[in-house]
Amino acid sequence: MAFYRLSRVCYNRGMKQLEAVIFDADGTILDTRELVMQAIEHVLTEHGYEMPLKEDFLQYSGSPTEETYARFAPNHDPRELTTKHRIFQAEHFDLFDAYEGLHKLLRVLKEAGLKVGICTNRAVNVLDLLNHLGIKDEFDAIMHADLMDNVKPHPEGLLKVCKEMGVDVTRAVMVGDTDADIGAGKAAGTAFTIGLTHGLGTRAMLEAEGADYIVDHLNDILPIIAKHNG
């Protein structure tokens, strides 16, 4: 009920000051923690490597998959391992889901006149994940790693997704769970950044990168946006 009341407040105010909310995918709107970790464990152990310690792995959270394998499997071609990683994921869609509250959040934002986009360092297979959940068409633009020359924290992807949606980047919000997401938002000049703690990143990581807000749940995003559009 509280969510409904908030949605009506946001709708009535029109949210005219902001134009868009841009989300990271993995760890932000998609709970792919098991999908990612099991794929990495499968590929590394198959090629004779041990899984890295969690704290070591988290240092590279948000990085492209090829960079992860180049780091933790130095004696193998990261492109080959990335292909195997993606095959494993394509066969295990049961290991991921949308985070609680996503469907309502998207509905309220769109009812309020905001555009919603995705900027992710995941490759084109992010489209398969979104299609699996039936939410791909909820987004006005989707920028994935295969469409960028420079992935986050470089601002290229954010600037491109804003251009595709026809919005001013200074009136867009970046929401993500890693330092790469926050760094990209800062570099692109977004209105502000929101860090989420339920993904692969940590609160300390988000704080160190200078996230303007840090929240624990998708539902916590709407009051922040309403505050900036009051």
N, C-alpha and C positions, 0 to 999 in steps of 0.2 A: 504493500500500500504506500509506503514511503517513496518508493521508486516512482509510482504513478503520480503522486503529488509533485515530485520534483520534475517529472517529465512535463506536466502541465505548466509549471512555472517557466521552464525553459522555453516551451513552445510559445507561451504568451509574450515573453520578452523578445522572442524573435532571434536571439543570438546574432545580431547584426554585426557586432564588432569583430568577431572571428568568422572566418570563411570555411575552414576545414580542420579536421582532425586526422592526422596521419599516424598509422600504427605500424610498428614492427610486427612480424608474424610469429616466429618461434619464441615461446616463452612470454609472449605478450598477449596475443589473442588466441594462439594455438598452444595447448599444453602438449608439446612434443618432447618433453624431457625423456620419457621412456623410449620413444621412437628413436631419438637421437643417440642416447647412451647405449641402447641395445645394438643399434646398427654399428656404432664405433667399436663396441666390444666384440661383436661378431667378426668384423673385418680385421681388427688388430690381432685377435687371438688366432684367427685362421692363418695369419702370416707370421706367427711366432713372436708377437709383441705382447707385453703386459699392458693392461689398462693403466693409464696415468692416474695418479692420486687426484682426488676431486679438486683440491685447491690448485693443483697445477693445471688441470683442465679448465677451470673457471677463468684463469688468466686469459684464455683465448676464446671464451664464449662470445658469440656474435661474429666470429671470423668465418670466412668462406670454408666450406668443407675441405677443399684442396689444401688450404693453408694448415688446417688441423692435421691432416695426414702427413704433410711435408714436415711438420714439427714432431709428431709422435711415431712416424714410420719412415725414418730417413733413408732406409735402404730399398724402398719400393717407389714406384712411380705414383705420385699422388693422384694423377688423373685416373689411373686404373683402379685404385682403391676407392676413389670417389664414385666411380661407376658401380662398383660392387655395393657400396654404401647405399646408393639410390635404389638399386635393385632390391636390397633387403627391405628398405622402407616401403617400396611399392607393394611388397608382399605382406606387409604387417600394418595395415591401416588401423587395425584394432588397437594399436598401442598409443593412439593419440585422440584428442577430442578438443572441442572449443572450451575455453575457460568459462566457468559459470558467470552468467550475466552478460555475455557477449551479444546475444540476439536482442535483448532488451536495449542494451546500450546503443547498438547500431540503429534500432528503430527510433529511439528518442532523438538521437543526433540528426537523423534525416528528417524527422518530423519538424525539427527546429530550424531546418533550412541549411544545415551544415553539410558540406561534402565530406566523404570519408575515403581515405586512401590507404594503401599499404606501401611501405618501403622496406624491403627485406634483403638481407645478404644470402638468403636461400635462393637456389637456382629456379628455373622455370617450373620445376616440379611442385612449387608452392601452389600452382594452379590446380594440380591434382588433389592436393589436400583440401583446398577450399571447395572444389567441386564435390568431393566426398562428403563434406558437411552441408552442402547445398547453400553456401553463402557467397560464392564467387561474385554473383551479380549484385550483391549488396554494396560493393565497393565501386566508387566512381573511377578509380585508376589503381593499377597494381604495378609497382616497379620492383622487379626482381634482379638478381645479380647478373643474369644473362643479358640484361638491357643496359648495364652500366659498364663503363671503362674503369671506374673507381668506386669500390663499395664503401659502405659506412666504416669508419667515421667521416670519410670524405662527404661533402655536401651534395655531390652530383645527383645522387638518386632522389634526394628530397627536392632539389630544384626541378628535376625533371617531372616528378609526380605532381608538383604544384602547377607547373606549366601545362601538363596534360589536363588537369582539372580546371584550369583557367582561374587560379586563385593566387593572391599575393602571398609569398612565403612568410612575410611578416605578420600575416593574419592566419597563419596555420600553427597548429600545436603538434609537437612530436611526442609520441608515447612509446616507450620501449623499456626493456628489462636489462639492458647492458650498457656499458660505458660507450660502446660504438654508437648506439642509438642516441644517447644524450649528446655525445660529441658531434654527431652529424647535425642534430638540431641546432646546437650552438653555432657551428660553422656556417650553416645555411641562413641563420638569422631568423629562426622561427619566433613567434610571439613568446612562447615559453616551452619548457620541456617537462614531461611527467615521467618519472621512473616507477616501474612496477617491481615489487619484490618477489612475485610468485614464480618467476622464471629461473633462468640460469644465473643471472647476475645477483649480486648481494647489495644490501643497503649501503654497506661501506663503499662498494664500487660506485654506486650511483651518487652517493654524497661526494666522493672524491672527484667525480667528473663534473659536479656542479649542477645536478638536476634541480630545477626550480621547485618541483614538488616531488615527493615520494609517497606512494600509496601502496596498500597491500592487496587491493581488490579492484576489479574493473568498475564496480559500482561507485567507488570513491572518486572517479574521474568527473562525473557530472556536476557535483557541487563546485568543483574548481572552475569548470568551464562556465557555469552559471554566474559565478562570482566575477568573472572577467567580461561578462556580457550583461551585467546588471545596469 
